[in-house]
Amino acid sequence: MKYIEVVAAIIRHKEKYLCVQRGVNKYPYISHKYEFPGGKIEKGESHQQALRREIQEELLMDIEVKEHLHTVEHRYPDFTIKMYAYLCTSANDEYTLTEHIHGLWLSKNELERLDWAAADIPIVQGIMRSKG
Ligand SMILES: Nc1nc2c([nH]c(=O)n2[C@@H]2O[C@H](COP(=O)(O)OP(=O)(O)OP(=O)(O)O)[C@@H](O)[C@H]2O)c(=O)[nH]1
């Protein structure tokens, strides 16, 4: 079973969190799901470097990486991911989607409205339970 390590950015700006939607994918359980921006960690990269690179590529956005929030391991039918989620901040709410089909800023209690990738559900629940 393929095993991949992924970083995800929980980008918070003015009490809202940036959520992005994937387009069609060869795996139906990934297609059109919402997720946090990020991606695979490349060889030799720190989590912080991978996050800053991925967010620059996917959103043309500069972020500041803050604390580690959660690590989730999830087994999909065709691969397993280990995902490290970090709280990040941005100077403003502007982004340009280069890979995703939709993006939106939601407050904590609105997050559960979206159809999240299965691996993200524990992360979303953790954010919704968190204070502040
Ligand atoms: N970035 C990100 N990926 C997630 C999340 N949740 C989740 O299951 N994933 C999965 O983790 C993998 C992330 O790798 P990626 O973004 O580099 O995937 P990709 O297939 O677009 O990249 P590739 O074309 O280089 O293979 C994908 O299979 C994605 O579906 C999430 O919240 N953020």
The ligand as a Tripos MOL2 file, in Angstrom:
@<TRIPOS>MOLECULE
LIG
   33    35     1     0     0
SMALL
NO_CHARGES

@<TRIPOS>ATOM
      1 N1         -3.2210   18.9590    0.6870 N.pl3     1 LIG1
      2 C1         -4.0770   18.1430    1.2660 C.ar      1 LIG1
      3 N2         -4.1510   16.8600    0.8450 N.ar      1 LIG1
      4 C2         -5.0480   16.0750    1.4560 C.ar      1 LIG1
      5 C3         -5.8750   16.5490    2.4980 C.ar      1 LIG1
      6 N3         -6.6830   15.5310    2.9040 N.ar      1 LIG1
      7 C4         -6.3820   14.4470    2.1450 C.ar      1 LIG1
      8 O1         -6.9020   13.3340    2.2120 O.2       1 LIG1
      9 N4         -5.3680   14.7750    1.2530 N.ar      1 LIG1
     10 C5         -4.7760   13.8550    0.2870 C.3       1 LIG1
     11 O2         -3.3780   13.8580    0.4040 O.3       1 LIG1
     12 C6         -2.7440   13.8440   -0.8710 C.3       1 LIG1
     13 C7         -1.9990   15.1520   -0.9910 C.3       1 LIG1
     14 O3         -1.0720   15.1410   -1.9480 O.3       1 LIG1
     15 P1         -1.0310   16.2210   -3.1170 P.3       1 LIG1
     16 O4         -1.9030   17.3850   -2.8520 O.co2     1 LIG1
     17 O5          0.3900   16.4370   -3.4240 O.co2     1 LIG1
     18 O6         -1.7070   15.2950   -4.1720 O.3       1 LIG1
     19 P2         -1.7770   15.4200   -5.7110 P.3       1 LIG1
     20 O7         -2.3110   14.0970   -6.1300 O.co2     1 LIG1
     21 O8         -2.5430   16.6460   -6.0540 O.co2     1 LIG1
     22 O9         -0.2800   15.6130   -6.1280 O.3       1 LIG1
     23 P3          0.5250   14.9260   -7.2860 P.3       1 LIG1
     24 O10        -0.2230   15.3010   -8.5150 O.co2     1 LIG1
     25 O11         1.8720   15.5420   -7.1300 O.co2     1 LIG1
     26 O12         0.5030   13.4400   -6.9910 O.co2     1 LIG1
     27 C8         -3.8590   13.7430   -1.8920 C.3       1 LIG1
     28 O13        -4.1130   12.3960   -2.1990 O.3       1 LIG1
     29 C9         -5.0580   14.3230   -1.1240 C.3       1 LIG1
     30 O14        -6.2770   13.8270   -1.5780 O.3       1 LIG1
     31 C10        -5.7760   17.8960    2.9160 C.ar      1 LIG1
     32 O15        -6.4750   18.3960    3.8070 O.2       1 LIG1
     33 N5         -4.8610   18.6530    2.2660 N.ar      1 LIG1
@<TRIPOS>BOND
     1     1     2 1
     2     2     3 ar
     3     2    33 ar
     4     3     4 ar
     5     4     5 ar
     6     4     9 ar
     7     5     6 ar
     8     5    31 ar
     9     6     7 ar
    10     7     8 2
    11     7     9 ar
    12     9    10 1
    13    10    11 1
    14    10    29 1
    15    11    12 1
    16    12    13 1
    17    12    27 1
    18    13    14 1
    19    14    15 1
    20    15    16 2
    21    15    17 1
    22    15    18 1
    23    18    19 1
    24    19    20 2
    25    19    21 1
    26    19    22 1
    27    22    23 1
    28    23    24 2
    29    23    25 1
    30    23    26 1
    31    27    28 1
    32    27    29 1
    33    29    30 1
    34    31    32 2
    35    31    33 ar
@<TRIPOS>SUBSTRUCTURE
     1 LIG1         1 GROUP 0 **** ****
